[in-house]
Amino acid sequence: MLQTTYPYYLANEPVAANTDLEVTDKFSGEVATRVAMADAAAIDKAIGLAVDAMPAMRAYPPFKRQAVLEHCVKRFRERYDELALALCIEAGKPINDSKGEVTRLIDTFKVAAEESVRIDGEIVNLQISPRANGYHGYVKRVPIGPCSFISPFNFPLNLTAHKVAPAIAAGVPFVLKPASRTPVGALIMGEILAETDLPKGAFSILPAHRDGADLFTTDERFKLLSFTGSPAVGWELKRKAGKKKVILELGGNAAAIVDADQGGKLDYVVDRLAFGAFYQSGQSCIGVQRILAHTSVYDALREKLIAKTKSLVMGDPKNEKTFVGPMISESEAKRLAGWMEGAVQGGAQIVAGGKVDGAMFEATLLEGVKRDTDLYRKEAFGPVAILERFDDFEAALAQVNDSDFGLQAGVFTDSLAHAHRAWDALEVGGVVINDVPSFRVDNMPYGGVKDSGLGREGVRYAIEDMTEMRLMVMRETW
């Protein structure tokens, strides 16, 4: 079970300032624990101490950064079950998915430990004309400065890890605001980081209400803001962020195309589509929301997918048989139910699921959803997927692109030509061939275009954002 209370971490130290933040068990609705909440004064102090920590962090050598990250890997493994249960309770994530996320947390820190000693530079050949004869150029990467991180509720361990682990590897101090609905995993991470010899001020982890946390965005002492969350919030934060670099990992309404040649592989395709659409109650920005199947396979796919959707077990996320747990809140379930009802009023048909009880939302499949509805145009962020047919592969690609979002897309095809055509044509950050867009490995570049964000995560790519190139030009003789 969870501890009764958790402190926040200010400049590497636990501070039991209050117990103002109630964290609920998302299945029962009962208060599971209470967490210290940071006020503006604490946030301001954390930023100042992060600034003060920069000289020590610059001097903190790569092998020590690597040792910190390796310590975290060791302690995450030792506290694996505790981390998984905490995630299951605070996020309502089924226990098997929770265990999977702890595994990804470990993977992300492992990759960061390896990358921490690979932050290399380059030699630049400057002798491109007689006037540069005898000059040599050298580039190294240096820490950008204090960073502000804001992480979301849906992957409170791994998406936090994708900010924290690269920051340690890059040698930048950071102040993190975890999601107020799911802060416990980040605070356990802080407890483990506090066991290391990171310089004072290297990290602060401060739960705070969104309306009281403007400093995370507006304070000019931060040199980078990395935000993961909703598009509406992310773009507003970018507008307010001033001169600092901004990295945004936002939403999507990801599509998966099932090509005409997949008739003999539909069992595999259906298993992956159901996983991509409904795992962790569809609360993933790369969850499968739109399924486009070629007319030649549509009817068989539809029949199998309906049966698969209806077979998914919904219930207590602590039960290992549960696949669909609660959404993060009853209000989010009501929001999505309203979108579903609007689609039905516009002529759509619910072919599986559709029942809503509090925060519990059945895995739901619809067809005939008009393309101008909220359910089609916006990010559902819940266990609802739309099934539709196509006759022409090029038209399917255009249909996928008919979206304000562009995070990832999936294409099931045996055609190498179609795979490459999709890679060329789809306006997304990543194209996944023969799997769902929900697939992610933690060292790959990950991020989107259009309203889905700016920049890329994936440890090495985040390190590049958290460092700057510094050139030295040397004249050989004078």
RAVENWO-V358848 format. One record per residue. N is the residue number from 1. RES is the residue in one small letter. D_LAST is the distance of its C-alpha to the last C-alpha in Angstrom with 2 decimals. Layout:
N:RES:D_LAST / N:RES:D_LAST
This chain:
1:m:70.17 / 2:l:67.65 / 3:q:67.26 / 4:t:69.25 / 5:t:66.16 / 6:y:62.38 / 7:p:59.80 / 8:y:56.61 / 9:y:53.24 / 10:l:51.15 / 11:a:47.87 / 12:n:49.02 / 13:e:52.43 / 14:p:55.86 / 15:v:57.56 / 16:a:61.25 / 17:a:61.24 / 18:n:64.29 / 19:t:66.09 / 20:d:65.99 / 21:l:64.98 / 22:e:67.82 / 23:v:66.83 / 24:t:69.71 / 25:d:70.84 / 26:k:70.43 / 27:f:73.53 / 28:s:75.98 / 29:g:74.55 / 30:e:75.01 / 31:v:72.45 / 32:a:70.69 / 33:t:68.43 / 34:r:66.92 / 35:v:63.23 / 36:a:61.44 / 37:m:60.18 / 38:a:57.09 / 39:d:57.37 / 40:a:54.72 / 41:a:54.03 / 42:a:53.35 / 43:i:51.05 / 44:d:49.11 / 45:k:48.83 / 46:a:47.62 / 47:i:44.83 / 48:g:43.72 / 49:l:43.73 / 50:a:41.77 / 51:v:39.06 / 52:d:39.19 / 53:a:38.91 / 54:m:35.57 / 55:p:33.38 / 56:a:35.73 / 57:m:35.88 / 58:r:32.10 / 59:a:32.18 / 60:y:35.28 / 61:p:34.06 / 62:p:35.10 / 63:f:37.55 / 64:k:39.39 / 65:r:39.58 / 66:q:41.00 / 67:a:43.52 / 68:v:44.73 / 69:l:45.30 / 70:e:47.07 / 71:h:49.25 / 72:c:50.25 / 73:v:51.20 / 74:k:53.36 / 75:r:55.08 / 76:f:55.66 / 77:r:57.43 / 78:e:59.50 / 79:r:60.47 / 80:y:60.90 / 81:d:64.55 / 82:e:64.04 / 83:l:61.22 / 84:a:63.30 / 85:l:66.37 / 86:a:64.49 / 87:l:63.11 / 88:c:66.58 / 89:i:68.11 / 90:e:65.61 / 91:a:64.75 / 92:g:68.06 / 93:k:66.22 / 94:p:68.48 / 95:i:67.92 / 96:n:66.80 / 97:d:64.13 / 98:s:63.18 / 99:k:62.70 / 100:g:60.59 / 101:e:58.33 / 102:v:57.87 / 103:t:56.86 / 104:r:54.24 / 105:l:53.04 / 106:i:52.49 / 107:d:50.79 / 108:t:48.34 / 109:f:47.33 / 110:k:47.09 / 111:v:44.68 / 112:a:42.62 / 113:a:42.52 / 114:e:41.13 / 115:e:38.55 / 116:s:37.36 / 117:v:35.36 / 118:r:34.08 / 119:i:31.97 / 120:d:28.90 / 121:g:25.76 / 122:e:23.92 / 123:i:20.74 / 124:v:19.92 / 125:n:18.64 / 126:l:16.37 / 127:q:15.76 / 128:i:18.73 / 129:s:17.47 / 130:p:14.93 / 131:r:13.07 / 132:a:12.42 / 133:n:11.35 / 134:g:9.12 / 135:y:10.31 / 136:h:13.17 / 137:g:16.05 / 138:y:18.51 / 139:v:21.80 / 140:k:24.32 / 141:r:27.67 / 142:v:28.63 / 143:p:32.15 / 144:i:33.05 / 145:g:35.12 / 146:p:38.88 / 147:c:41.05 / 148:s:44.59 / 149:f:46.92 / 150:i:50.40 / 151:s:52.41 / 152:p:55.74 / 153:f:59.21 / 154:n:59.68 / 155:f:57.22 / 156:p:56.73 / 157:l:55.30 / 158:n:53.18 / 159:l:51.78 / 160:t:50.89 / 161:a:49.27 / 162:h:47.10 / 163:k:45.51 / 164:v:45.66 / 165:a:44.50 / 166:p:41.26 / 167:a:40.52 / 168:i:40.81 / 169:a:38.72 / 170:a:35.96 / 171:g:36.10 / 172:v:37.41 / 173:p:40.33 / 174:f:43.20 / 175:v:46.49 / 176:l:49.10 / 177:k:52.28 / 178:p:54.64 / 179:a:57.54 / 180:s:60.35 / 181:r:62.91 / 182:t:61.16 / 183:p:59.04 / 184:v:60.35 / 185:g:58.14 / 186:a:54.95 / 187:l:56.35 / 188:i:57.11 / 189:m:53.49 / 190:g:52.53 / 191:e:54.87 / 192:i:53.13 / 193:l:49.61 / 194:a:50.85 / 195:e:51.54 / 196:t:47.82 / 197:d:45.16 / 198:l:43.20 / 199:p:41.70 / 200:k:44.15 / 201:g:43.99 / 202:a:42.58 / 203:f:45.68 / 204:s:48.71 / 205:i:51.57 / 206:l:53.75 / 207:p:56.76 / 208:a:57.42 / 209:h:59.49 / 210:r:57.66 / 211:d:58.82 / 212:g:57.42 / 213:a:54.05 / 214:d:52.13 / 215:l:49.32 / 216:f:48.35 / 217:t:47.51 / 218:t:46.71 / 219:d:44.80 / 220:e:41.22 / 221:r:40.05 / 222:f:40.44 / 223:k:37.53 / 224:l:39.66 / 225:l:43.39 / 226:s:44.94 / 227:f:48.58 / 228:t:51.19 / 229:g:54.53 / 230:s:56.47 / 231:p:54.96 / 232:a:56.60 / 233:v:55.09 / 234:g:51.67 / 235:w:51.05 / 236:e:52.33 / 237:l:49.93 / 238:k:47.02 / 239:r:48.20 / 240:k:48.22 / 241:a:45.02 / 242:g:42.64 / 243:k:38.90 / 244:k:38.95 / 245:k:38.63 / 246:v:42.16 / 247:i:43.44 / 248:l:47.07 / 249:e:49.36 / 250:l:52.59 / 251:g:55.84 / 252:g:57.25 / 253:n:60.50 / 254:a:59.53 / 255:a:61.42 / 256:a:62.40 / 257:i:63.54 / 258:v:66.14 / 259:d:66.17 / 260:a:69.31 / 261:d:68.68 / 262:q:69.00 / 263:g:72.80 / 264:g:72.92 / 265:k:70.38 / 266:l:71.78 / 267:d:72.58 / 268:y:68.92 / 269:v:67.83 / 270:v:70.39 / 271:d:69.43 / 272:r:65.79 / 273:l:66.71 / 274:a:69.02 / 275:f:66.39 / 276:g:63.72 / 277:a:66.10 / 278:f:67.90 / 279:y:65.91 / 280:q:65.52 / 281:s:67.82 / 282:g:65.44 / 283:q:63.08 / 284:s:59.87 / 285:c:57.56 / 286:i:57.54 / 287:g:61.27 / 288:v:63.19 / 289:q:64.80 / 290:r:65.49 / 291:i:66.89 / 292:l:67.15 / 293:a:69.36 / 294:h:70.29 / 295:t:73.93 / 296:s:74.79 / 297:v:73.98 / 298:y:74.55 / 299:d:78.14 / 300:a:77.66 / 301:l:74.45 / 302:r:76.21 / 303:e:79.12 / 304:k:77.01 / 305:l:74.62 / 306:i:77.54 / 307:a:79.09 / 308:k:75.84 / 309:t:75.23 / 310:k:78.76 / 311:s:78.40 / 312:l:75.50 / 313:v:76.64 / 314:m:76.08 / 315:g:76.61 / 316:d:75.40 / 317:p:71.74 / 318:k:72.50 / 319:n:74.80 / 320:e:73.01 / 321:k:75.09 / 322:t:73.81 / 323:f:71.42 / 324:v:71.62 / 325:g:71.45 / 326:p:71.45 / 327:m:69.03 / 328:i:67.02 / 329:s:69.68 / 330:e:72.96 / 331:s:71.43 / 332:e:68.98 / 333:a:71.91 / 334:k:73.87 / 335:r:70.99 / 336:l:70.76 / 337:a:74.56 / 338:g:74.61 / 339:w:72.19 / 340:m:74.35 / 341:e:77.51 / 342:g:75.94 / 343:a:75.10 / 344:v:78.67 / 345:q:80.10 / 346:g:78.05 / 347:g:79.69 / 348:a:77.74 / 349:q:79.63 / 350:i:78.97 / 351:v:79.60 / 352:a:78.72 / 353:g:78.46 / 354:g:78.29 / 355:k:79.87 / 356:v:78.21 / 357:d:79.39 / 358:g:77.31 / 359:a:73.80 / 360:m:75.12 / 361:f:74.47 / 362:e:75.79 / 363:a:73.60 / 364:t:74.39 / 365:l:74.14 / 366:l:74.95 / 367:e:75.26 / 368:g:75.82 / 369:v:73.33 / 370:k:72.47 / 371:r:68.82 / 372:d:68.97 / 373:t:70.12 / 374:d:68.12 / 375:l:68.73 / 376:y:67.02 / 377:r:64.26 / 378:k:63.14 / 379:e:62.09 / 380:a:65.34 / 381:f:63.80 / 382:g:67.09 / 383:p:69.28 / 384:v:70.08 / 385:a:69.18 / 386:i:70.16 / 387:l:71.43 / 388:e:71.43 / 389:r:71.76 / 390:f:69.87 / 391:d:70.69 / 392:d:67.37 / 393:f:64.09 / 394:e:62.00 / 395:a:64.24 / 396:a:63.76 / 397:l:59.99 / 398:a:60.41 / 399:q:62.81 / 400:v:60.35 / 401:n:57.76 / 402:d:60.35 / 403:s:59.17 / 404:d:57.01 / 405:f:55.54 / 406:g:53.32 / 407:l:52.66 / 408:q:53.95 / 409:a:56.67 / 410:g:58.66 / 411:v:60.01 / 412:f:62.66 / 413:t:62.67 / 414:d:62.92 / 415:s:61.29 / 416:l:57.67 / 417:a:57.57 / 418:h:58.86 / 419:a:56.39 / 420:h:53.43 / 421:r:55.03 / 422:a:55.42 / 423:w:51.80 / 424:d:50.81 / 425:a:53.32 / 426:l:53.90 / 427:e:52.02 / 428:v:51.38 / 429:g:48.65 / 430:g:50.27 / 431:v:52.97 / 432:v:55.01 / 433:i:56.97 / 434:n:60.35 / 435:d:60.21 / 436:v:60.45 / 437:p:57.63 / 438:s:58.25 / 439:f:56.41 / 440:r:53.19 / 441:v:51.19 / 442:d:48.89 / 443:n:45.61 / 444:m:45.94 / 445:p:44.39 / 446:y:47.19 / 447:g:47.60 / 448:g:48.96 / 449:v:48.71 / 450:k:50.82 / 451:d:52.72 / 452:s:51.96 / 453:g:48.61 / 454:l:44.82 / 455:g:42.38 / 456:r:43.22 / 457:e:44.41 / 458:g:44.40 / 459:v:42.36 / 460:r:39.04 / 461:y:39.19 / 462:a:40.05 / 463:i:37.14 / 464:e:34.82 / 465:d:36.43 / 466:m:36.18 / 467:t:32.44 / 468:e:29.50 / 469:m:26.32 / 470:r:23.14 / 471:l:19.82 / 472:m:16.50 / 473:v:13.40 / 474:m:10.49 / 475:r:7.09 / 476:e:7.03 / 477:t:3.79 / 478:w:0.00
